[in-house]
Amino acid sequence: MIIDNIDAMRKIRDPWRLCSLNQVEEVKLVFRLIPIWLSCLMFPIVMTQLQTHFTKQGSTMMRSIGPHFKIPPASLQAIVGFTILITIPIYDRILVPWTRKFTGHPSGITSLQRIGIGLFLSILIMVVSALVEARRISIVKHNNLMENPKAIVPMKLWWLLPQYMLCGLADLFAFVGQQELFYAQMPESMRSLGAALYLSVYGVGCFLSSAVICVVQEISSSCGDEWLGDNLNRAHLDYF
């Protein structure tokens, strides 16, 4: 932004050498979002378990409703959407006015606080799902099904409901908070970049999830007891 002797000698300003104050401030705004972007990467790593290990858990449980119908395990992901639909009116009509009284913020809480709540809920998702998996493994051991990965464990599918509902709540706070933050903090001329940053968190997080699984597989197999193998009963998913 500082005009030196070379810039002073030129009649036409070189935009690669000299920038306006506004341009410099816009770049600083973008750089300030990078630590937040990095901090949010663990969230999609947790959420990708919805399409992978949570579904695998459900496929081993009792899914019958009546004598002729079984719930497809992947269809439980709809609970996330239902949780969001039910929670949004409660959040908008009850929680926002209530928190606004204490914080004075128009939205009740800031975007960063929403993201923080979502990240905290992602920890609870992993804790709850680990406890449910530990319960499933104890039932597997009790019924001597450890070496039969295709056996249906005498445990109802509804045990998975809490972790799916927590995923919906975490989505409501973290992803919506990220969208608000990245869009609002970007300069007007770079709003599309803000939307791209928000979406890239999930995309990069999915790649990182695969990388974490590969690292866990390599380390655990080198130590003799492989985690996350094809036999879910011996996969130590609760440890993971």
C-alpha positions as CSV (number, residue, x, y, z in Angstrom):
1,M,0.0,0.0,0.0
2,I,3.1,2.3,0.5
3,I,4.1,4.3,-2.6
4,D,7.9,3.9,-3.1
5,N,10.2,5.5,-5.6
6,I,9.4,3.0,-8.4
7,D,5.6,3.6,-8.0
8,A,6.1,7.4,-7.8
9,M,8.0,7.4,-11.1
10,R,5.1,5.5,-12.9
11,K,2.2,7.3,-14.5
12,I,0.0,4.1,-14.4
13,R,-0.2,2.2,-11.1
14,D,0.8,-1.5,-11.2
15,P,-1.9,-3.4,-9.3
16,W,0.6,-6.1,-8.5
17,R,2.9,-3.6,-6.7
18,L,0.4,-1.2,-5.2
19,C,-3.0,-1.9,-3.6
20,S,-5.6,0.3,-2.0
21,L,-6.3,0.4,1.7
22,N,-9.7,-1.3,1.0
23,Q,-8.0,-4.2,-0.8
24,V,-5.5,-4.7,2.0
25,E,-8.3,-4.7,4.6
26,E,-10.3,-7.2,2.6
27,V,-7.3,-9.6,2.4
28,K,-6.9,-9.3,6.2
29,L,-10.5,-10.2,6.6
30,V,-10.0,-13.4,4.6
31,F,-6.8,-14.4,6.5
32,R,-8.6,-13.9,9.8
33,L,-11.1,-16.7,8.8
34,I,-8.4,-19.3,8.1
35,P,-7.9,-20.3,11.8
36,I,-11.7,-20.7,12.2
37,W,-11.8,-22.8,9.0
38,L,-9.0,-25.0,10.3
39,S,-10.8,-25.3,13.7
40,C,-14.0,-26.6,12.0
41,L,-12.3,-29.4,10.1
42,M,-12.8,-31.9,12.9
43,F,-16.6,-31.4,12.8
44,P,-17.2,-33.0,9.3
45,I,-14.9,-35.9,10.3
46,V,-17.4,-36.7,13.0
47,M,-20.4,-36.2,10.8
48,T,-19.1,-38.5,8.1
49,Q,-19.7,-41.4,10.6
50,L,-23.4,-41.0,9.7
51,Q,-22.9,-42.4,6.3
52,T,-20.3,-45.0,7.3
53,H,-20.0,-46.6,10.7
54,F,-23.4,-45.5,12.1
55,T,-25.0,-47.3,9.1
56,K,-22.8,-50.3,9.6
57,Q,-23.9,-50.4,13.3
58,G,-27.6,-50.3,12.3
59,S,-27.2,-53.1,9.8
60,T,-26.2,-55.6,12.6
61,M,-29.2,-54.7,14.8
62,M,-32.9,-55.8,14.9
63,R,-34.7,-53.6,12.4
64,S,-38.0,-55.3,12.1
65,I,-41.3,-53.3,12.3
66,G,-44.1,-55.9,12.2
67,P,-43.7,-59.3,10.5
68,H,-43.0,-58.1,6.9
69,F,-41.0,-54.8,7.1
70,K,-37.4,-54.1,8.0
71,I,-36.0,-50.5,8.3
72,P,-33.1,-49.9,5.9
73,P,-30.2,-48.8,8.2
74,A,-29.2,-45.9,5.9
75,S,-32.7,-44.5,6.2
76,L,-32.0,-43.5,9.8
77,Q,-30.2,-40.5,8.4
78,A,-33.6,-39.0,7.8
79,I,-33.8,-38.5,11.6
80,V,-31.1,-35.8,11.3
81,G,-33.4,-33.9,8.9
82,F,-36.4,-34.4,11.1
83,T,-34.5,-33.2,14.2
84,I,-33.4,-30.0,12.4
85,L,-37.0,-29.3,11.2
86,I,-38.4,-29.7,14.7
87,T,-35.6,-27.8,16.4
88,I,-35.4,-24.7,14.1
89,P,-38.9,-23.3,15.2
90,I,-38.0,-24.0,18.9
91,Y,-34.6,-22.3,18.4
92,D,-36.0,-19.3,16.5
93,R,-39.1,-18.7,18.7
94,I,-37.9,-19.6,22.1
95,L,-34.1,-19.8,22.5
96,V,-33.3,-16.7,20.4
97,P,-35.6,-14.3,22.4
98,W,-34.5,-15.9,25.7
99,T,-30.8,-15.5,25.0
100,R,-31.3,-12.0,23.5
101,K,-32.4,-10.8,27.0
102,F,-29.0,-11.8,28.4
103,T,-26.6,-11.1,25.5
104,G,-28.4,-8.2,23.8
105,H,-27.3,-9.7,20.5
106,P,-30.0,-9.6,17.7
107,S,-29.5,-13.3,17.0
108,G,-29.3,-14.3,20.7
109,I,-25.8,-15.7,20.3
110,T,-23.0,-14.9,17.8
111,S,-22.0,-17.1,14.9
112,L,-18.8,-18.1,16.6
113,Q,-20.8,-19.2,19.7
114,R,-23.1,-21.3,17.5
115,I,-20.1,-23.0,15.9
116,G,-18.7,-23.6,19.4
117,I,-21.9,-25.3,20.5
118,G,-22.0,-27.4,17.4
119,L,-18.4,-28.5,18.0
120,F,-19.2,-29.4,21.6
121,L,-22.2,-31.4,20.5
122,S,-19.9,-33.3,18.1
123,I,-17.9,-34.5,21.1
124,L,-21.2,-35.7,22.7
125,I,-22.0,-37.6,19.5
126,M,-18.8,-39.5,19.7
127,V,-19.3,-40.2,23.4
128,V,-22.9,-41.5,23.0
129,S,-22.1,-43.6,19.9
130,A,-19.1,-45.1,21.7
131,L,-21.3,-46.1,24.7
132,V,-24.0,-47.6,22.4
133,E,-21.3,-49.5,20.5
134,A,-19.9,-50.8,23.8
135,R,-23.4,-52.0,24.7
136,R,-23.8,-53.7,21.4
137,I,-20.4,-55.5,21.8
138,S,-21.4,-56.7,25.3
139,I,-24.6,-58.2,23.8
140,V,-22.5,-59.8,21.0
141,K,-20.2,-61.4,23.5
142,H,-23.1,-62.6,25.7
143,N,-24.6,-64.3,22.7
144,N,-21.3,-65.7,21.3
145,L,-21.6,-63.9,18.0
146,M,-18.1,-62.5,17.8
147,E,-17.0,-64.6,14.9
148,N,-20.3,-64.1,13.0
149,P,-20.3,-60.6,11.5
150,K,-23.5,-61.2,9.5
151,A,-25.5,-62.2,12.6
152,I,-28.3,-59.9,13.8
153,V,-27.6,-58.8,17.3
154,P,-30.6,-59.0,19.7
155,M,-30.6,-55.2,20.2
156,K,-33.2,-52.8,18.8
157,L,-32.2,-50.3,16.2
158,W,-33.7,-47.5,18.3
159,W,-30.5,-47.5,20.4
160,L,-29.0,-45.4,17.6
161,L,-31.6,-42.6,17.8
162,P,-29.7,-40.4,20.4
163,Q,-26.6,-40.1,18.3
164,Y,-28.6,-39.4,15.1
165,M,-30.6,-36.7,17.0
166,L,-27.4,-35.2,18.3
167,C,-26.1,-35.0,14.8
168,G,-29.1,-33.0,13.8
169,L,-28.6,-30.6,16.6
170,A,-24.9,-30.3,15.9
171,D,-25.7,-29.6,12.2
172,L,-28.2,-26.9,13.2
173,F,-25.5,-25.0,15.2
174,A,-22.2,-25.7,13.6
175,F,-23.0,-25.7,9.8
176,V,-25.5,-22.9,10.0
177,G,-23.1,-20.9,12.2
178,Q,-20.3,-21.5,9.7
179,Q,-22.4,-20.4,6.8
180,E,-23.4,-17.2,8.6
181,L,-19.9,-16.4,9.7
182,F,-18.1,-17.0,6.4
183,Y,-20.8,-15.1,4.5
184,A,-21.0,-12.1,6.9
185,Q,-17.3,-11.6,7.4
186,M,-16.4,-11.6,3.8
187,P,-16.2,-8.4,1.8
188,E,-19.1,-7.8,-0.5
189,S,-17.0,-8.4,-3.6
190,M,-15.9,-11.8,-2.2
191,R,-19.2,-13.2,-0.7
192,S,-19.1,-16.2,-3.2
193,L,-15.7,-17.1,-1.7
194,G,-17.3,-17.1,1.7
195,A,-19.8,-19.7,0.6
196,A,-17.0,-21.7,-1.0
197,L,-15.1,-21.7,2.3
198,Y,-18.1,-23.0,4.2
199,L,-18.7,-25.8,1.7
200,S,-15.0,-26.7,1.5
201,V,-14.9,-27.4,5.3
202,Y,-17.2,-30.4,4.7
203,G,-15.3,-31.5,1.5
204,V,-11.8,-31.4,3.1
205,G,-13.2,-33.0,6.3
206,C,-14.4,-36.0,4.3
207,F,-10.9,-36.5,2.9
208,L,-9.5,-36.1,6.4
209,S,-11.9,-38.7,7.7
210,S,-10.6,-41.2,5.1
211,A,-7.1,-40.3,6.1
212,V,-7.8,-40.8,9.8
213,I,-9.2,-44.3,9.1
214,C,-6.2,-45.2,7.0
215,V,-3.8,-44.1,9.8
216,V,-5.8,-45.9,12.5
217,Q,-5.8,-49.1,10.3
218,E,-2.0,-48.9,9.7
219,I,-1.1,-48.3,13.4
220,S,-3.5,-50.8,14.8
221,S,-2.5,-53.6,12.3
222,S,1.2,-53.0,13.0
223,C,0.4,-53.5,16.7
224,G,-1.3,-56.8,16.0
225,D,-5.0,-56.0,16.7
226,E,-6.5,-54.3,13.7
227,W,-9.3,-51.8,14.3
228,L,-12.1,-51.1,11.9
229,G,-11.9,-54.5,10.1
230,D,-14.7,-56.1,8.1
231,N,-15.9,-57.9,11.2
232,L,-17.6,-55.1,13.1
233,N,-17.8,-57.3,16.2
234,R,-14.0,-57.3,16.4
235,A,-13.5,-53.9,14.9
236,H,-13.1,-51.9,18.2
237,L,-15.4,-49.2,16.8
238,D,-16.1,-48.0,20.3
239,Y,-12.4,-47.2,20.8
240,F,-12.3,-45.4,17.5
